[in-house]
């Protein structure tokens, strides 16, 4: 059905089962339900009360799922004006007062004064080559709590990006073209 192609479903928490629209920008692909289910099983011990930064938010599937599952504060960042407009509409529809939407280039956003977050989602367009630059800005810019979790996706046909020295890879899986990984920041000794 054509109308359902531009929708995703919240799979857990207070908005479980809610279907939300997203703007079909080129390259935008909401994280599939099965991948989100796995991810949020990994994050179950840390999601409640977390401050979350969803970079390259696109549809907002990851950030809104986090809010539905009890994150205290979620910031959705995307550069596409129509995607941002749809995100704002979804936040109003859900009455999600803990969710803020920001229209910005992600690398530019990461140069502003930071609020340390427990959890960061990074799902940039494939082949964009920005993951390592984002990692560096997150690490040096004060965006991460000492034991923050960083989730990222990349094309499974591409090599995994290099992580900062004090990040440990905790989980990694693949589903079709999507490689998805969870790292944890380890405070310096």
Residue, then its C-alpha position, 0 to 999 in steps of 0.5 A: x500500500x502506497x500510504x504505508x510506505x512512508x510510515x514506521x511503527x513505535x514498537x515498545x513503551x507508552x506509544x507502542x503500536x503508534x504509526x507515524x509518517x515520515x518525509x521520504x527524503x532520498x536515502x532516508x530509511x527508518x531503522x527496521x522493526x527487527x533491528x530496533x527491537x534488538x537495539x532496544x533490548x540491548x539498551x533496556x538497562x540504560x534507556x530509562x531517564x537517559x538523555x538521548x541525541x539522535x543525529x541524522x534523525x530522518x524519520x525519528x524512529x530511533x529517538x521517538x522509540x527511546x522517548x516512548x521507552x522512558x528516555x528523559x530528554x531526546x534531541x532529534x537533529x536533521x538537516x532536511x527541512x521537510x523531514x524536520x517539519x514531519x518530525x515536529x508534527x510527530x512530536x506534537x501528535x504524540x505530545x512528547x514534551x521531552x523531545x526537541x527537534x533541531x534543524x542543522x547539519x550534524x557536524x555543525x551542530x556538534x560544534x555548539x556547546x554540548x550537554x552530555x548524553x547517556x545515549x547517542x544514535x548515529x544513522x547517517x546516509x550510507x557512503x557519506x563518510x561522516x561517522x568518524x568525524x562525528x565520533x571525534x566531535x562527540x568524544x572531544x566536544x563534551x557530548x558524552x557522559x563517562x559511560x555513554x552508549x553510542x549506536x551507529x549504522x553503516x552499509x554492511x558492504x563497507x568496512x566498519x569505521x574506526x572507534x576512538x581509543x576509549x570506546x569499546x564495541x559491545x555489540x554488532x549485528x547485520x541485517x541485510x545491507x545494514x550493519x548495526x553496532x553499539x559501543x560504550x565509552x570507557x572513562x580514561x584510567 
